[in-house]
Amino acid sequence: MAARTVTIPPPAADPGVFPARRVLVAACGSADVLTLPQSILVLRHALGLDVRVVLTPAAARFVPARSFSLLTGHPALVDEEGDGEVPHLALTGWADLVLVLPATANTLAKAALGIADNLVGTCLLAAAAPVVLVPSMNQAMWERPAVRRNVARLREDGYLVVEPVPVLALSTGTRAGRGMPPIEVVLEQAAAHLRAAGASRG
Ligand SMILES: Cc1cc2nc3c(=O)[nH]c(=O)nc-3n(C[C@H](O)[C@H](O)[C@H](O)COP(=O)(O)O)c2cc1C
């Protein structure tokens, strides 16, 4: 007998619970991207959000884009692929929150300078929606003056940069990591940022 698959639709998003419906996740090449599928399940199936994913080439070396296509039900992109609409314009026009999860030191630096040499960088520059960056890196990187300067610049520019917490570093198994807080904590901070951005827009 042929196997049957049953699709369970995600719950409808409730703006009283989370003040965004369409989330563009921009994934970077931190080992923490290995945990992103679990966070996407929470966004989609606990909160009922519509989620699309773009990846840096480094992120796609950890987890293939196709995995995120399966998890979100939308094509996950690394490049400006396709010959119809322009991906960075279509995606940033669609999103009402951009979540850089995880954010590497490299992408933080590029975002601080406005460098757009890949799809993630271009989406960050083109985004009209609030942008939340969730860094993950080892402690030495996080404390490096260049990274401190970039984070300060990003905060001055109006980005929410979530403060990382001590974690077991996935790539080394040591406690030298400064990683993403649990996704529930990230979402709480993102919700506050969205509400503040909405209030300041009137
Ligand atoms: C196994 C491995 C783990 C890495 N983990 C991190 C990390 O947690 N944080 C970070 O900032 N960079 C990390 N890097 C370095 C980034 O992959 C590298 O800087 C890359 O150029 C980032 O590109 P992106 O910002 O375009 O994704 C790691 C590299 C490797 C090989």
The ligand as an SDF file (V2000), in Angstrom:
LIG
                    3D

 31 33  0  0  0  0  0  0  0  0999 V2000
   33.1860   24.7730   12.3630 C   0  0  0  0  0  0  0  0  0  0  0  0
   33.0830   26.2790   12.2900 C   0  0  0  0  0  0  0  0  0  0  0  0
   32.3120   26.9370   13.2220 C   0  0  0  0  0  0  0  0  0  0  0  0
   32.1810   28.3380   13.1780 C   0  0  0  0  0  0  0  0  0  0  0  0
   31.4010   28.9500   14.1060 N   0  0  0  0  0  0  0  0  0  0  0  0
   31.3260   30.3030   14.0880 C   0  0  0  0  0  0  0  0  0  0  0  0
   30.5260   30.9740   15.0570 C   0  0  0  0  0  0  0  0  0  0  0  0
   29.8860   30.3680   15.9220 O   0  0  0  0  0  0  0  0  0  0  0  0
   30.4710   32.3180   15.0110 N   0  0  0  0  0  0  0  0  0  0  0  0
   31.1440   33.0590   14.0730 C   0  0  0  0  0  0  0  0  0  0  0  0
   31.0450   34.2880   14.0970 O   0  0  0  0  0  0  0  0  0  0  0  0
   31.8940   32.4420   13.1250 N   0  0  0  0  0  0  0  0  0  0  0  0
   31.9880   31.0920   13.1090 C   0  0  0  0  0  0  0  0  0  0  0  0
   32.7450   30.4600   12.1440 N   0  0  0  0  0  0  0  0  0  0  0  0
   33.4230   31.2740   11.1290 C   0  0  0  0  0  0  0  0  0  0  0  0
   32.4600   31.6600   10.0110 C   0  0  0  0  0  0  0  0  0  0  0  0
   31.9350   30.4900    9.3890 O   0  0  0  0  0  0  0  0  0  0  0  0
   33.2220   32.5150    8.9690 C   0  0  0  0  0  0  0  0  0  0  0  0
   33.6280   33.7410    9.5620 O   0  0  0  0  0  0  0  0  0  0  0  0
   32.3750   32.7870    7.7540 C   0  0  0  0  0  0  0  0  0  0  0  0
   33.1320   33.5800    6.8460 O   0  0  0  0  0  0  0  0  0  0  0  0
   31.0910   33.4870    8.1080 C   0  0  0  0  0  0  0  0  0  0  0  0
   30.4160   33.8430    6.9250 O   0  0  0  0  0  0  0  0  0  0  0  0
   28.9600   34.5030    6.9610 P   0  0  0  0  0  0  0  0  0  0  0  0
   28.9790   35.6210    7.9430 O   0  0  0  0  0  0  0  0  0  0  0  0
   28.8000   34.9970    5.5440 O   0  0  0  0  0  0  0  0  0  0  0  0
   28.0110   33.4300    7.2870 O   0  0  0  0  0  0  0  0  0  0  0  0
   32.8640   29.0750   12.1680 C   0  0  0  0  0  0  0  0  0  0  0  0
   33.6390   28.3900   11.2110 C   0  0  0  0  0  0  0  0  0  0  0  0
   33.7400   27.0190   11.2760 C   0  0  0  0  0  0  0  0  0  0  0  0
   34.5740   26.3090   10.2290 C   0  0  0  0  0  0  0  0  0  0  0  0
  1  2  1  0
  2  3  1  0
  2 30  2  0
  3  4  2  0
  4  5  1  0
  4 28  1  0
  5  6  2  0
  6  7  1  0
  6 13  1  0
  7  8  2  0
  7  9  1  0
  9 10  1  0
 10 11  2  0
 10 12  1  0
 12 13  2  0
 13 14  1  0
 14 15  1  0
 14 28  1  0
 15 16  1  0
 16 17  1  0
 16 18  1  0
 18 19  1  0
 18 20  1  0
 20 21  1  0
 20 22  1  0
 22 23  1  0
 23 24  1  0
 24 25  2  0
 24 26  1  0
 24 27  1  0
 28 29  2  0
 29 30  1  0
 30 31  1  0
M  END
$$$$
